[in-house]
Amino acid sequence: MNEDPIHNRRGGYSLYFVLLATAVVVLFVLNLALGSVDIPIGDIVAILGGGEVGNGAWHKIVINIRIPRAVTAILAGSALSVGGLQMQTLFRNPLAGPSVLGITAGASLGVAIVMLAAGTITSIFAIQQFSALGSWLIVGAASAGAAGVLLLILLISIKVRDNVTLLIIGLMIGNITIAVVSVWQYFSSPEQIQDYLIWTFGSLGGVPLNQLWILGAVTIVGGGLALALSKPLNGLLLGENYARSMGLSVTASRIWIIVSTSLLAGGITAFCGPIGFVGIAVPHLTRSLLGTNDHRVLIPATLLMGALLLLACDIIAQVPGSSTTLPISAVTSMVGSPVVIWVIIQRKNLKASF
């Protein structure tokens, strides 16, 4: 029986998964312990175990504020990273990602339309407080916006085969969607603009505890689809002809990849705002670490690596020991950009992986 040409090594990745999972747990606990108020690790463990601590305020801070934020960081990092991995494989472009190809901008446009429909730029947090229906409305609008942009780029890719040209087109489409929102903002009052601008900075602390399950459900469905698409993604990485020779339907595979990426990028953007560079940096970092292009290994590893990176970025964003909280998108850009540069220098030829 011939071995899959895209995966030359069987096994050997268990240690990596254990190390990544352990690092995620460690950073999760640190995320709960550090912030404007430092809480001892021992008390954090006691709270997580269902016990009581001497300071009742610490218990409320951890349960109501820090756990939702840390879980949101895990979900957002995982979702955006897997979304970026699927985009890089679908377009066979090392610089593809939700933020670069305009998918995040499309999701932002969907959210803006929901706010516009109310006749004002209503705070996204206020919409979420209406009911679960409000949150699903935001997620649906963001996912539809992301899917619309992705579908348009995919249609253009049928005519344009050059990866660099397609990347430029994606950037232009993203700029168009941003321009549409900007024109709308121009005719809005300063008070109306403020809420939307704050949302565009990106935040992991805006998901209420009672709404966290919605974000989790969307991420699990999108991530589950990505895992189920491991074989089609492997086939597409080697070209459409190879994928067809494997008995795969290229059209159906593309549609399901669009659905998965739209749910992942749209859901996270709806709740957390635009978060850049995670979708580009993490897939390359994971490939560099594992030395494989097999999506059966890459997808779960990318999930863990994305969660790890965003937890680390969130710790930095909270500026432990102070009351300042930096925009998460700014921190991911500062961290993600050097990572991409380092990987490019190390691998020298990213295009060889595609």
C-alpha positions in Angstrom: 0.0 0.0 0.0 1.5 3.3 -1.1 2.0 6.0 1.6 0.3 9.3 1.2 2.9 11.5 -0.6 1.9 14.6 1.4 2.7 12.9 4.8 6.0 11.1 4.9 6.1 10.5 8.6 3.6 8.5 10.5 3.1 9.6 14.1 5.9 11.3 16.0 3.8 14.3 16.7 2.3 13.3 20.0 5.0 15.1 22.0 4.4 18.3 20.1 0.6 18.1 20.9 1.3 17.4 24.6 3.7 20.3 24.8 1.3 22.7 23.1 -1.6 21.6 25.2 0.4 22.0 28.4 1.6 25.5 27.3 -2.1 26.5 26.6 -3.1 25.3 30.1 -0.2 27.2 31.7 -1.0 30.4 29.8 -4.7 30.0 30.6 -4.0 30.0 34.3 -1.5 32.9 34.0 -4.2 34.8 32.0 -6.6 34.4 35.0 -3.9 35.4 37.5 -2.5 38.5 35.8 -4.2 41.8 35.2 -5.0 45.0 37.0 -5.3 42.9 40.1 -2.8 40.1 40.5 -4.3 37.0 42.1 -2.1 34.2 43.5 -1.9 31.0 41.4 -3.0 28.9 44.3 -6.2 30.9 44.6 -6.8 30.6 40.9 -6.5 26.8 41.1 -8.9 26.8 44.1 -11.5 28.8 42.2 -11.2 26.6 39.2 -11.7 23.6 41.5 -14.9 25.0 42.8 -13.4 26.0 46.2 -13.7 29.3 48.0 -11.0 31.9 48.6 -10.5 34.4 51.3 -11.2 37.4 49.0 -14.7 37.2 47.6 -13.9 39.9 45.0 -11.2 37.7 43.5 -13.8 34.9 42.9 -16.1 37.3 41.1 -13.3 38.7 39.0 -12.1 35.3 37.9 -15.6 33.8 37.2 -17.3 36.8 35.6 -14.5 38.6 33.9 -11.3 36.6 33.4 -12.6 33.2 32.5 -14.8 34.5 29.7 -11.9 36.6 28.4 -9.5 33.7 28.5 -11.9 31.3 26.9 -12.6 33.9 24.2 -8.9 34.2 23.6 -8.6 30.4 23.1 -11.6 30.3 20.7 -10.5 33.4 18.7 -6.9 32.2 18.4 -8.0 28.7 17.3 -10.6 29.9 14.8 -8.6 32.6 13.1 -5.6 30.4 12.8 -7.5 27.5 11.2 -9.3 30.0 9.0 -6.0 31.3 7.8 -4.6 27.8 7.2 -7.6 26.9 5.0 -7.2 30.1 3.0 -3.5 29.6 2.4 -4.2 26.0 1.1 -7.3 27.0 -0.9 -5.5 29.7 -2.8 -2.1 28.1 -2.5 -0.8 31.5 -1.3 1.6 31.8 1.7 0.3 35.3 2.5 -3.4 34.5 2.3 -5.4 35.0 5.5 -8.8 36.3 6.7 -7.4 39.9 7.3 -5.3 40.1 4.2 -7.8 38.7 1.7 -10.5 41.1 2.9 -12.6 38.4 4.6 -12.4 40.2 8.0 -13.3 43.4 6.3 -16.4 41.7 4.8 -17.4 40.4 8.3 -17.0 44.0 9.6 -19.2 45.2 6.9 -21.9 42.7 7.8 -21.7 43.8 11.5 -21.9 47.5 10.3 -25.1 46.7 8.3 -26.8 45.2 11.4 -26.0 48.4 13.3 -27.1 50.6 10.4 -30.4 48.7 10.1 -31.3 50.0 13.6 -30.9 53.5 12.3 -27.8 54.2 14.4 -24.5 52.7 15.1 -25.7 50.7 18.1 -23.1 49.3 20.4 -22.5 45.6 19.6 -22.6 44.8 23.3 -26.1 46.4 23.5 -27.3 44.2 20.7 -25.9 41.1 22.3 -27.8 42.0 25.6 -31.2 41.9 23.8 -31.1 38.1 23.8 -29.4 35.1 22.2 -31.2 36.1 19.0 -29.2 39.4 18.9 -25.9 37.5 19.1 -27.0 35.1 16.4 -28.0 38.0 14.2 -24.5 39.5 14.6 -22.8 36.2 13.9 -25.0 35.6 10.9 -24.4 39.0 9.4 -20.6 38.8 10.0 -20.4 35.3 8.5 -22.5 36.4 5.5 -20.2 39.3 4.9 -17.1 37.1 5.2 -18.6 34.5 2.8 -19.6 37.1 0.3 -16.1 38.5 0.0 -14.5 35.0 0.0 -16.9 33.8 -2.7 -16.1 36.9 -4.8 -12.4 36.3 -4.5 -12.9 32.6 -5.3 -14.8 33.5 -8.5 -12.0 35.8 -9.5 -9.4 33.1 -8.8 -11.0 31.0 -11.6 -9.9 33.7 -14.1 -6.7 34.9 -12.3 -4.3 32.1 -11.5 -1.4 34.3 -10.3 -1.2 34.2 -6.4 0.3 37.7 -6.1 -2.3 39.2 -8.4 -5.1 37.4 -6.4 -3.6 38.8 -3.2 -3.7 42.3 -4.5 -7.3 41.8 -5.6 -8.2 40.6 -2.2 -6.6 43.7 -0.6 -8.6 45.9 -3.0 -11.9 44.2 -2.2 -11.1 44.6 1.5 -10.4 48.3 0.9 -13.7 48.7 -0.9 -15.7 47.3 2.0 -13.7 49.5 4.4 -14.5 52.5 2.2 -18.2 51.7 2.2 -18.2 51.7 6.1 -16.1 54.9 6.1 -18.5 56.8 3.9 -21.3 55.7 6.2 -19.4 56.9 9.2 -18.7 60.2 7.6 -22.5 61.0 7.7 -22.8 59.8 11.3 -22.5 61.8 14.5 -19.4 61.6 16.6 -21.3 59.8 19.3 -22.5 57.1 16.9 -19.0 56.6 15.4 -17.3 56.1 18.8 -18.9 52.7 19.6 -18.0 51.3 16.2 -14.4 52.6 16.3 -13.9 51.0 19.7 -15.2 47.7 18.3 -12.8 47.9 15.4 -9.8 48.0 17.8 -10.6 44.5 18.8 -11.4 43.2 22.3 -11.5 39.8 24.0 -13.4 41.1 27.0 -16.7 42.0 25.4 -18.3 38.5 25.3 -20.7 38.1 28.2 -20.6 34.9 30.2 -24.1 34.0 29.1 -23.3 34.5 25.4 -20.0 32.6 25.4 -21.7 29.4 24.4 -22.8 31.0 21.1 -19.2 31.9 20.2 -18.1 28.4 21.3 -20.8 26.7 19.2 -19.9 28.6 16.0 -16.2 27.9 16.5 -16.7 24.2 17.2 -18.9 23.8 14.1 -16.4 25.7 11.9 -13.4 23.9 13.4 -15.2 20.5 13.1 -15.8 21.2 9.4 -12.1 22.1 9.0 -11.1 18.8 10.5 -13.5 16.9 8.3 -12.0 18.7 5.3 -8.4 17.5 6.1 -8.3 15.1 3.1 -9.7 17.6 0.6 -7.3 20.3 1.8 -4.4 17.8 1.3 -5.6 17.2 -2.2 -6.1 20.9 -3.1 -2.6 21.6 -1.8 -1.2 19.3 -4.5 -3.4 20.8 -7.2 -6.9 20.4 -8.5 -5.9 17.6 -10.9 -4.5 15.6 -8.1 -7.6 16.3 -5.9 -9.8 15.0 -8.7 -7.7 11.9 -9.1 -8.3 11.2 -5.5 -12.1 11.2 -6.3 -12.7 14.5 -4.6 -15.2 17.1 -5.8 -13.2 20.3 -6.1 -16.3 22.5 -6.2 -18.0 20.9 -3.2 -14.7 21.0 -1.3 -14.3 24.7 -2.0 -17.9 25.4 -0.9 -17.4 23.7 2.4 -14.1 25.4 3.0 -15.9 28.8 2.4 -18.6 27.8 4.9 -16.0 26.7 7.5 -13.8 29.8 7.1 -16.8 32.2 7.1 -18.1 30.7 10.3 -14.7 30.9 12.0 -13.7 34.4 10.8 -17.2 35.8 10.9 -18.0 34.5 14.3 -14.8 35.8 15.9 -15.1 39.2 14.1 -18.7 39.6 15.2 -17.8 39.2 18.9 -14.2 40.4 19.1 -13.8 42.9 16.3 -11.2 42.6 13.6 -8.1 40.8 14.8 -5.2 40.8 12.3 -2.1 38.7 11.7 -3.1 35.6 13.7 -4.5 33.9 10.6 -1.3 34.5 8.7 1.4 34.0 11.4 0.2 30.8 13.2 -0.1 28.5 10.2 3.5 29.3 9.1 4.7 29.0 12.7 3.0 25.6 13.0 4.4 24.3 9.7 7.9 25.4 10.7 7.6 23.6 14.0 6.2 20.3 12.8 7.8 20.2 9.3 4.7 18.8 7.6 1.9 19.9 5.3 -0.5 17.2 6.2 -3.7 18.9 7.4 -4.6 15.9 9.5 -1.7 17.1 11.7 -1.6 20.8 10.9 -5.2 21.6 11.8 -5.2 20.3 15.4 -1.7 21.7 15.9 -2.8 25.1 14.5 -5.8 25.1 16.8 -3.5 24.7 19.8 -0.8 27.1 18.5 -3.5 29.8 17.8 -4.9 29.5 21.3 -1.4 29.7 22.7 -0.4 32.8 20.7 -3.6 34.7 21.5 -3.5 33.9 25.2 0.1 35.3 25.3 -1.0 38.4 23.3 -3.9 38.9 25.8 -1.6 38.8 28.8 0.5 41.5 27.1 -2.6 43.5 26.2 -3.8 43.6 29.8 -0.4 45.1 30.9 -0.2 43.2 34.2 -0.1 45.4 37.3 -1.8 48.4 35.6 -5.4 49.4 34.8 -4.5 49.8 31.1 -5.8 47.4 28.5 -4.4 47.6 25.0 -6.4 46.9 21.8 -5.8 43.2 21.1 -5.5 43.8 17.4 -2.5 46.1 18.0 -0.8 43.5 20.1 -1.3 40.7 17.6 0.1 42.9 14.9 3.2 43.7 16.9 3.7 40.0 17.8 2.5 38.5 14.5 4.6 40.6 12.1 8.0 39.6 13.6 6.8 36.0 13.6 6.0 36.1 9.9 9.4 37.8 9.2 11.2 35.2 11.3 9.6 32.3 9.5 10.3 33.8 6.1 13.9 34.3 7.0 14.2 30.7 8.4 12.4 29.0 5.5 13.7 31.4 2.8 11.1 30.1 0.3 7.6 30.0 1.7 6.1 29.4 -1.8 7.8 25.9 -1.8 5.2 24.8 0.7 2.4 25.5 -1.8 
